[in-house]
């Protein structure tokens, strides 16, 4: 089965972020989205450690150790960008001044519950960080994750078995197989991204998908 790689997933998420949006990119996979935002579209990226106006990753050898995102990765700052105290940054989040956040996840439920900070594994160092603030503070929550676990189980589930980051907060999920909206009546397929049929996607998915094919 041919599915999207991580860069292709990031590019697909970037397509849907509109002009003028204020966006937080979560630690890990979502940070790749910064490199694929459409040229000419003004999108203001925020990081909860206190940066606004983040640009693409710096070329190797041109990193500034004083300019990093929340995942401690080097970033660039666009013209007009700024950095500030993290308390001000969280005031932006909690004040609902962010249009979107893009978060990774271990599980998303059919009701839009998000679990992305702890799996209970003995060697894990659980730290929810700013994710719980973003999950309820951003106007729209986009999740970016691989559709299946390493052992082939769906990360889209009827009910999360891991501790929740936020309840009923996810609006849309982007995976290496599909784009799926979370609505009041369940999960709605928006687009299949892999070379599989709807029936095969439904078989792999943990919960029923609603799909209205184009006429």
N, C-alpha and C positions, 0 to 999 in steps of 0.2 A: 504494500500500500504506500503510495507516494503522498506525503503530507508536508506541511510547511516546516521549514527550519526556523530557528529563533529570529533570524534577521527578517525573514519573510513575514513572520507574525508581527514583528514590530512595525514593519511597513504597512501592514493591513490596519493596525490600530491607528497609526498616524493619519491614514486617509480620512478617518471619521472625525478628527478633531477640527472644529471649525475656526474660521478667522476670528481673531480677537479673544480667544479663550485663554483663561488662566488655568494652568494644569499642573498638578503634582504627579511626578513619576516615582512610584515606589521603588524600594531597594531590590536589586537583582534584575530579573528579566525586563521589567518595565522601563529601566533606564535606557535600553536600546532604542526606545521610541524617539528619543531626542535626535538621533542620527538620521531619521527618515521622515521628519516633518516636511511637507511640501514646500519647495522654495517659493518665496514670494507671499506665503501665508504667514501673517503675524500671529504667533502663538507664544504666550509668556509662560515659561516654565518656572515652577516654584519648588524649593526643597525645604523640608521642615527644619533643617539645621540653621536656616536663615539666609536663603539666597533667592533672588527673584531676577529673572532674565537670563536663565542658563542657556548656553548654546551647545553645539556638538562637542563630542569628546576632543580634547587637544591632541595634536599629532604627537607621536612618541618622541620624547626628549624635550617637549615644550610644556610639560606639566608645571603648574604652579601649586606647590604643596600647601599654600594657604587658601586655595580655592577648590573646595571639594563638595560633593553632595552628601546626603544623609548616609549613604553606603560607603563613605570615605573614598569614593572614586574621584579622580581629577575631572574637573569640568572647565568649560570656558564661560566667559561672561559677555553677553552681547552689549552693544552700545545702549546706554540707558539703564543697564542692569544695576543691581545693588545687593549688598549683604548687610545683615543686621542681627540683633539679638534673637535667639530662638524663641523667647517669650512673645516677641512681636510676630514671629512666624506662626506660632500656634494661635495667636489672636486672629490672624488671617483665616486659618483653618476653621476655628470654632465660630467665627463670625460669618461663616458661609460665604466667603469672598472667592473661593475657588469654584470654577465651573465644573472641572473634572478632576478625578484622581484615577490613576492607573495602578492597580495593585496585583501582585501575584497571589496565588492561593493554593492551599492544600485541598480544600473542598469548597464547593458552592452548592447550597441546597436549592430545591425547586421553588422555595419561597424567597430566595435571594439572600439567605444567611451566608455569612462569610467566615471561613476558618483559615487563617493564614499565618499563625504565629507559633503553634506548638502541636507536635504530633505525639508527644508522650514517649518518644524514644529515649533510652537511658542516657545516651551521650549528647543529647540536644541541650542547648543553652537557650531556653525560652525567653523571648523578650518582645513584647507586643509593640514597644516603641510608639511611634506616632500613628500607627495603622488604625487604631481604634478611633482616634480623633478624625482621621481622614475618612473613615468609613461612614461616619455620621455627619461630618462637616462639609464635605464636598457635595455640590448639587447633583452630580451624577458620578456613580462609582463604576468604573470599567475594570473587569478582571482579565488578566492575561496569564494563561497557564497552559501546560500540555494537557490534552484531554484525558489521558490515561496515566495511571501510576506505572512504575517499573514492572509491576507484576500484572499489568493489564486491566486493572480495575478503574472504573470511571471516577473522575474527580467531581462530576456532577452527580449529586446524590439526593435521595428523598429527604434525608435528615442528616446533618453533619454529626460525625462521631468524634470530631476533635473540638477542643474548646473554641467558642465563637469569638471572633474579633468584633463583629457587628451583626445585628439581627435585621433581616429584611432590608438590606442596604444596597445590594448589587443590582445594577440596571442592565448591564450587558456583559457577556462573557466572550472572549476571543481565545480560541484554542488552535492547535495545529491541524484540527479537523474541520472546525466550523465557527460561525458567529451565531450566538444565541442570545435572545432577549429574555429577561426575566419580567413577567407580567403578573397581574393579580391572579390569573387562572393557570399559571405554570410557565413552562419554558417554551419559547417560540423560536423555531429555527429561522434565521435570517439568510444564511448563506453557507453552503458546503464548500470547504476550502481544499479538501483532499479528493483523490480520485476514487471515491466510494459513493454508493447509492444511499438514498435516504434510509432504506431498510437496513443497510449495513451499519450506518451511523446509529440508527435507533437500537440495533442489537448491542452495539458497544456502549451506548449511553446508559447511565444508571437509572434514569427515570424517563417517562414518556415525553416525547417532543411533539409539539404542534407545528404543522407546516402547511402553508397554503401556497401551492405551486403557482407560478406565473401562468396566466392564460395565454 
